[in-house]
């Protein structure tokens, strides 16, 4: 089994890919908002999972950002800044996976 630090680093490496994709795509008017939103949601999700993994909080497979934030709070870990509006990203995690 992987060490929590290794899993956290893996999540961050994956998040970095989504952040780079988001940055390249967000300024392109030919790219649909759903594609840009998907990468934004994925980057946030993976960053949250990295923090939880680092602190050995058990994760189940989910794309629910609010659930991940709730896990942070339940584990007495600080929640990210500006998390009040994070639910706006939720649909982007699901829409592209249900087709």
MMTF fields as JSON, N, C-alpha, C and O atoms, coordinates in Angstrom:
{
  "mmtfVersion": "1.0.0",
  "mmtfProducer": "UNKNOWN",
  "numBonds": 395,
  "numAtoms": 396,
  "numGroups": 99,
  "numChains": 1,
  "numModels": 1,
  "chainsPerModel": [1],
  "groupsPerChain": [99],
  "chainIdList": ["A"],
  "bondAtomList": [4, 2, 8, 6, 12, 10, 16, 14, 20, 18, 24, 22, 28, 26, 32, 30, 36, 34, 40, 38, 44, 42, 48, 46, 52, 50, 56, 54, 60, 58, 64, 62, 68, 66, 72, 70, 76, 74, 80, 78, 84, 82, 88, 86, 92, 90, 96, 94, 100, 98, 104, 102, 108, 106, 112, 110, 116, 114, 120, 118, 124, 122, 128, 126, 132, 130, 136, 134, 140, 138, 144, 142, 148, 146, 152, 150, 156, 154, 160, 158, 164, 162, 168, 166, 172, 170, 176, 174, 180, 178, 184, 182, 188, 186, 192, 190, 196, 194, 200, 198, 204, 202, 208, 206, 212, 210, 216, 214, 220, 218, 224, 222, 228, 226, 232, 230, 236, 234, 240, 238, 244, 242, 248, 246, 252, 250, 256, 254, 260, 258, 264, 262, 268, 266, 272, 270, 276, 274, 280, 278, 284, 282, 288, 286, 292, 290, 296, 294, 300, 298, 304, 302, 308, 306, 312, 310, 316, 314, 320, 318, 324, 322, 328, 326, 332, 330, 336, 334, 340, 338, 344, 342, 348, 346, 352, 350, 356, 354, 360, 358, 364, 362, 368, 366, 372, 370, 376, 374, 380, 378, 384, 382, 388, 386, 392, 390],
  "bondOrderList": [1, 1, 1, 1, 1, 1, 1, 1, 1, 1, 1, 1, 1, 1, 1, 1, 1, 1, 1, 1, 1, 1, 1, 1, 1, 1, 1, 1, 1, 1, 1, 1, 1, 1, 1, 1, 1, 1, 1, 1, 1, 1, 1, 1, 1, 1, 1, 1, 1, 1, 1, 1, 1, 1, 1, 1, 1, 1, 1, 1, 1, 1, 1, 1, 1, 1, 1, 1, 1, 1, 1, 1, 1, 1, 1, 1, 1, 1, 1, 1, 1, 1, 1, 1, 1, 1, 1, 1, 1, 1, 1, 1, 1, 1, 1, 1, 1, 1],
  "groupList": [{"groupName": "UNK", "atomNameList": ["N", "CA", "C", "O"], "elementList": ["N", "C", "C", "O"], "formalChargeList": [0, 0, 0, 0], "bondAtomList": [1, 0, 2, 1, 3, 2], "bondOrderList": [1, 1, 2], "singleLetterCode": "X", "chemCompType": "L-PEPTIDE LINKING"}],
  "groupTypeList": [0, 0, 0, 0, 0, 0, 0, 0, 0, 0, 0, 0, 0, 0, 0, 0, 0, 0, 0, 0, 0, 0, 0, 0, 0, 0, 0, 0, 0, 0, 0, 0, 0, 0, 0, 0, 0, 0, 0, 0, 0, 0, 0, 0, 0, 0, 0, 0, 0, 0, 0, 0, 0, 0, 0, 0, 0, 0, 0, 0, 0, 0, 0, 0, 0, 0, 0, 0, 0, 0, 0, 0, 0, 0, 0, 0, 0, 0, 0, 0, 0, 0, 0, 0, 0, 0, 0, 0, 0, 0, 0, 0, 0, 0, 0, 0, 0, 0, 0],
  "groupIdList": [1, 2, 3, 4, 5, 6, 7, 8, 9, 10, 11, 12, 13, 14, 15, 16, 17, 18, 19, 20, 21, 22, 23, 24, 25, 26, 27, 28, 29, 30, 31, 32, 33, 34, 35, 36, 37, 38, 39, 40, 41, 42, 43, 44, 45, 46, 47, 48, 49, 50, 51, 52, 53, 54, 55, 56, 57, 58, 59, 60, 61, 62, 63, 64, 65, 66, 67, 68, 69, 70, 71, 72, 73, 74, 75, 76, 77, 78, 79, 80, 81, 82, 83, 84, 85, 86, 87, 88, 89, 90, 91, 92, 93, 94, 95, 96, 97, 98, 99],
  "secStructList": [7, 7, 7, 2, 2, 2, 2, 2, 2, 2, 2, 2, 2, 2, 2, 2, 2, 2, 2, 2, 2, 2, 2, 2, 2, 2, 6, 7, 6, 6, 1, 7, 2, 2, 2, 2, 2, 2, 2, 2, 2, 2, 2, 2, 2, 2, 2, 2, 2, 2, 2, 2, 2, 2, 6, 6, 7, 7, 7, 7, 1, 7, 7, 7, 2, 2, 2, 2, 2, 2, 2, 2, 2, 2, 6, 6, 7, 7, 7, 7, 6, 6, 4, 4, 4, 4, 4, 4, 4, 2, 2, 2, 2, 2, 2, 6, 6, 7, 7],
  "xCoordList": [0.837, 0.0, 0.888, 1.95, 0.433, 1.212, 1.184, 0.206, 2.281, 2.329, 1.42, 1.256, 0.829, -0.063, 0.609, -0.027, 1.884, 2.6, 2.722, 2.61, 2.953, 3.067, 1.731, 1.68, 0.662, -0.666, -1.009, -1.564, -0.687, -0.941, -0.169, -0.716, 1.084, 1.886, 1.284, 1.279, 0.782, 0.157, -1.082, -1.278, -1.927, -3.108, -2.704, -3.325, -1.671, -1.227, -0.66, -0.864, 0.04, 0.564, -0.584, -0.533, -1.612, -2.781, -3.529, -4.01, -3.631, -4.29, -3.542, -4.153, -2.23, -1.418, -1.725, -1.748, -1.958, -2.325, -3.637, -3.771, -4.607, -5.901, -5.789, -6.46, -4.957, -4.754, -4.141, -4.561, -3.153, -2.535, -3.555, -3.595, -4.381, -5.409, -6.416, -6.788, -6.856, -7.798, -7.238, -7.929, -6.0, -5.387, -5.297, -5.517, -4.977, -4.861, -6.229, -6.362, -7.237, -8.545, -9.452, -10.309, -9.279, -10.248, -10.275, -11.295, -9.211, -9.196, -9.606, -9.651, -9.902, -10.236, -11.754, -12.449, -12.258, -13.71, -14.315, -15.535, -13.502, -14.011, -14.222, -14.806, -13.751, -13.873, -15.122, -15.332, -15.945, -17.176, -16.871, -15.879, -17.747, -17.605, -17.557, -16.881, -18.271, -18.296, -16.921, -16.567, -16.15, -14.803, -13.887, -13.113, -13.979, -13.165, -13.568, -12.716, -14.877, -15.384, -14.976, -14.699, -14.938, -14.52, -13.104, -12.843, -12.2, -10.811, -10.685, -9.873, -11.475, -11.475, -11.96, -11.345, -13.05, -13.594, -12.6, -12.393, -11.99, -11.035, -9.824, -9.341, -9.332, -8.177, -8.505, -7.715, -9.667, -10.071, -10.256, -9.784, -10.938, -11.184, -9.875, -9.748, -8.921, -7.661, -6.834, -6.135, -6.912, -6.21, -6.817, -6.09, -8.136, -8.799, -8.425, -8.142, -8.424, -8.071, -6.609, -6.277, -5.743, -4.336, -4.205, -3.468, -4.908, -4.859, -5.401, -4.807, -6.525, -7.122, -6.189, -6.022, -5.591, -4.669, -3.465, -3.044, -2.916, -1.747, -2.033, -1.159, -3.266, -3.652, -4.338, -4.957, -4.215, -4.703, -6.2, -6.663, -6.937, -8.392, -8.849, -8.505, -9.619, -10.073, -10.992, -11.932, -10.692, -11.465, -12.22, -11.748, -13.394, -14.089, -14.167, -13.976, -14.441, -14.491, -15.678, -16.83, -15.381, -16.422, -15.897, -14.693, -16.831, -16.504, -17.216, -17.231, -17.799, -18.58, -17.64, -17.113, -17.441, -16.513, -16.984, -16.174, -18.285, -18.79, -18.547, -18.223, -18.695, -18.402, -16.936, -16.622, -16.045, -14.62, -14.32, -13.509, -14.969, -14.794, -15.342, -14.743, -16.473, -17.038, -16.069, -15.945, -15.386, -14.389, -13.241, -12.729, -12.842, -11.799, -12.26, -11.528, -13.465, -13.994, -14.133, -13.754, -14.675, -14.845, -13.501, -13.43, -12.452, -11.12, -10.317, -9.112, -10.991, -10.35, -9.218, -8.211, -9.4, -8.461, -9.086, -10.306, -8.279, -8.86, -9.493, -8.964, -10.609, -11.23, -10.588, -10.054, -10.639, -9.977, -10.678, -11.865, -9.946, -10.593, -11.597, -11.439, -12.601, -13.621, -14.398, -14.872, -14.535, -15.228, -16.746, -17.454, -17.26, -18.711, -19.372, -20.478, -18.744, -19.332, -18.854, -19.074, -18.209, -17.567, -18.568, -18.227, -19.797, -20.801, -21.135, -21.725, -20.767, -21.004, -20.213, -20.588, -19.124, -18.302, -18.841, -18.464, -19.716, -20.219, -20.765, -20.391, -21.633, -22.196, -21.151, -21.36, -20.037, -19.01, -18.377, -17.861, -18.407, -17.837, -18.719, -18.239, -19.995, -20.96, -21.344, -21.426, -21.58, -22.122, -21.302, -21.87, -20.0, -19.17, -18.992, -18.489, -19.391, -19.245, -20.527, -20.498, -21.632, -22.896, -23.297, -24.363, -22.468, -22.796, -22.35, -22.532],
  "yCoordList": [-1.182, 0.0, 1.254, 1.283, 2.265, 3.487, 4.269, 4.244, 4.963, 5.851, 7.045, 7.444, 7.616, 8.766, 9.92, 10.593, 10.136, 11.219, 10.959, 11.878, 9.699, 9.346, 9.517, 10.024, 9.096, 9.246, 10.732, 11.139, 11.529, 12.972, 13.591, 14.407, 13.211, 13.73, 13.328, 14.115, 12.11, 11.633, 12.458, 12.877, 12.694, 13.531, 14.922, 15.463, 15.503, 16.837, 16.853, 17.817, 15.809, 15.723, 15.662, 16.3, 14.892, 14.811, 16.135, 16.551, 16.797, 18.109, 19.108, 19.931, 19.034, 19.952, 19.806, 20.801, 18.598, 18.383, 19.078, 19.722, 18.944, 19.59, 21.108, 21.809, 21.617, 23.064, 23.594, 24.633, 22.884, 23.312, 23.277, 24.194, 22.225, 22.136, 23.276, 23.915, 23.53, 24.611, 25.945, 26.699, 26.225, 27.502, 27.653, 28.742, 26.576, 26.649, 26.799, 27.491, 26.15, 26.113, 27.284, 27.661, 27.862, 28.858, 30.127, 30.817, 30.449, 31.644, 31.416, 32.354, 30.177, 29.824, 29.822, 28.975, 30.765, 30.887, 29.706, 29.543, 28.892, 27.73, 26.512, 25.515, 26.591, 25.469, 25.666, 26.737, 24.635, 24.691, 24.867, 24.354, 25.603, 25.825, 24.511, 24.419, 23.495, 22.213, 21.574, 20.956, 21.719, 21.143, 21.897, 21.286, 23.208, 24.028, 23.758, 23.584, 23.725, 23.454, 22.092, 21.93, 21.112, 19.765, 19.789, 19.202, 20.464, 20.499, 21.306, 20.971, 22.352, 23.12, 22.236, 22.203, 21.53, 20.653, 19.565, 19.269, 18.975, 17.893, 18.38, 17.677, 19.561, 20.101, 20.319, 19.967, 20.896, 21.127, 19.799, 19.623, 18.87, 17.555, 16.875, 16.362, 16.869, 16.177, 16.877, 16.223, 18.201, 18.931, 18.61, 18.395, 18.577, 18.216, 16.794, 16.537, 15.885, 14.497, 14.388, 13.543, 15.228, 15.214, 15.574, 14.92, 16.598, 17.005, 15.896, 15.566, 15.324, 14.248, 13.033, 12.435, 12.672, 11.531, 11.785, 10.908, 12.979, 13.335, 13.176, 12.786, 13.482, 13.402, 12.082, 11.943, 11.123, 9.758, 9.669, 8.833, 10.546, 10.482, 9.508, 9.655, 8.524, 7.491, 8.107, 8.836, 7.793, 8.311, 7.191, 6.058, 7.531, 6.625, 7.32, 8.534, 6.584, 7.178, 8.142, 7.74, 9.4, 10.409, 11.581, 11.827, 12.287, 13.523, 14.697, 15.808, 14.443, 15.438, 16.333, 15.921, 17.544, 18.46, 18.831, 18.96, 19.0, 19.356, 18.22, 18.475, 16.992, 15.85, 15.857, 15.578, 16.169, 16.222, 17.349, 17.18, 18.486, 19.59, 19.204, 19.522, 18.526, 18.054, 17.113, 17.158, 16.265, 15.367, 16.157, 15.789, 17.235, 18.094, 18.653, 18.596, 19.188, 19.796, 18.747, 18.994, 17.581, 16.504, 16.028, 15.51, 16.2, 15.762, 16.891, 16.761, 17.998, 19.178, 19.737, 20.225, 19.658, 20.24, 21.507, 21.576, 22.501, 23.738, 23.514, 22.772, 24.152, 24.073, 25.13, 26.124, 24.918, 25.853, 27.211, 27.305, 28.253, 29.561, 29.542, 28.796, 30.355, 30.503, 29.224, 29.02, 28.368, 27.106, 27.247, 26.298, 28.414, 28.581, 28.375, 27.839, 28.774, 28.642, 27.444, 27.36, 26.526, 25.408, 24.45, 23.736, 24.448, 23.545, 23.865, 23.036, 25.048, 25.401, 24.498, 24.329, 23.924, 23.036, 21.613, 20.845, 21.255, 19.889, 19.3, 18.186, 20.01, 19.423, 19.076, 18.164, 19.784, 19.486, 18.117, 17.519, 17.616, 16.301, 15.197, 14.109, 15.472, 14.435, 14.482, 13.435, 15.661, 15.775, 15.048, 14.382, 15.159, 14.518, 13.028, 12.328, 12.535, 11.109, 10.322, 9.091, 10.988, 10.288, 10.086, 9.539, 10.515, 10.379, 9.03, 8.717],
  "zCoordList": [0.0, 0.0, 0.0, 0.623, -0.7, -0.792, 0.507, 1.255, 0.754, 1.909, 1.632, 0.479, 2.679, 2.486, 1.732, 0.921, 2.004, 1.327, -0.172, -0.984, -0.526, -1.938, -2.653, -3.774, -2.007, -2.595, -2.745, -3.765, -1.749, -1.817, -2.984, -3.725, -3.147, -4.265, -5.61, -6.556, -5.686, -6.935, -7.254, -8.394, -6.236, -6.448, -6.931, -7.846, -6.327, -6.723, -8.138, -8.876, -8.515, -9.886, -10.891, -11.942, -10.562, -11.437, -11.472, -12.526, -10.326, -10.27, -11.137, -11.818, -11.109, -11.909, -13.39, -14.115, -13.846, -15.258, -15.58, -16.62, -14.677, -14.906, -14.842, -15.599, -13.956, -13.865, -15.16, -15.67, -15.687, -16.951, -18.088, -18.909, -18.143, -19.185, -19.027, -20.011, -17.8, -17.537, -18.033, -18.717, -17.689, -18.077, -19.594, -20.124, -20.287, -21.742, -22.406, -23.415, -21.837, -22.482, -22.128, -22.927, -20.948, -20.48, -21.321, -21.343, -21.999, -22.829, -24.276, -25.071, -24.611, -25.985, -26.164, -25.603, -26.94, -27.119, -27.88, -27.879, -28.518, -29.243, -28.338, -28.763, -27.105, -26.168, -25.322, -24.752, -25.241, -24.45, -22.967, -22.451, -22.301, -20.858, -20.082, -19.058, -20.564, -19.866, -19.801, -18.797, -20.858, -20.894, -19.93, -19.193, -19.941, -19.046, -17.597, -16.725, -17.354, -16.006, -15.492, -14.304, -16.377, -15.988, -15.417, -14.367, -16.107, -15.633, -14.341, -13.479, -14.204, -12.949, -11.801, -10.735, -12.02, -10.977, -10.614, -9.437, -11.619, -11.366, -10.583, -9.695, -10.897, -10.179, -8.708, -7.832, -8.442, -7.053, -6.334, -5.211, -6.979, -6.372, -5.984, -4.873, -6.876, -6.613, -5.541, -4.767, -5.495, -4.427, -3.066, -2.096, -2.99, -1.73, -1.317, -0.147, -2.268, -1.974, -1.531, -0.701, -2.074, -1.661, -0.188, 0.551, 0.236, 1.65, 2.535, 3.561, 2.137, 2.934, 2.995, 4.058, 1.877, 1.853, 2.742, 3.496, 2.651, 3.467, 4.959, 5.732, 5.349, 6.753, 7.099, 8.154, 6.193, 6.42, 6.69, 7.465, 6.036, 6.12, 5.048, 3.876, 5.451, 4.518, 3.469, 3.785, 2.215, 1.086, 0.411, 0.318, -0.055, -0.957, -2.3, -2.382, -3.334, -4.66, -4.731, -4.568, -4.974, -5.091, -5.912, -5.987, -6.52, -7.218, -6.548, -7.078, -5.39, -4.65, -3.839, -2.806, -4.315, -3.654, -2.25, -1.333, -2.087, -0.76, 0.23, 1.39, -0.202, 0.657, 1.076, 2.233, 0.153, 0.471, 1.458, 2.368, 1.279, 2.225, 3.594, 4.621, 3.603, 4.879, 5.591, 6.815, 4.832, 5.424, 6.044, 7.102, 5.39, 5.96, 7.307, 8.296, 7.335, 8.556, 9.661, 10.806, 9.316, 10.301, 10.847, 11.962, 10.075, 10.482, 11.117, 11.331, 11.417, 12.016, 11.157, 11.671, 9.859, 8.915, 8.343, 8.194, 8.023, 7.485, 6.117, 5.289, 5.894, 4.571, 3.676, 4.169, 2.38, 1.465, 1.455, 1.768, 1.098, 0.972, -0.184, -1.15, -0.068, -1.107, -1.385, -2.503, -0.393, -0.637, -0.617, -0.955, -0.226, -0.18, -1.545, -1.604, -2.614, -3.942, -4.722, -5.931, -4.056, -4.748, -5.409, -6.352, -4.904, -5.466, -6.923, -7.615, -7.391, -8.792, -9.74, -10.9, -9.244, -10.075, -10.133, -11.017, -9.204, -9.11, -10.395, -10.761, -11.088, -12.322, -13.375, -14.176, -13.385, -14.382, -14.161, -15.106, -12.941, -12.648, -13.193, -13.511, -13.299, -13.643, -15.112, -15.756, -15.656, -16.997, -18.049, -18.914, -17.997, -19.015, -18.787, -19.665, -17.636, -17.335, -17.612, -17.597, -17.861, -18.011, -19.451, -19.732, -20.35, -21.783, -22.284, -23.46]
}
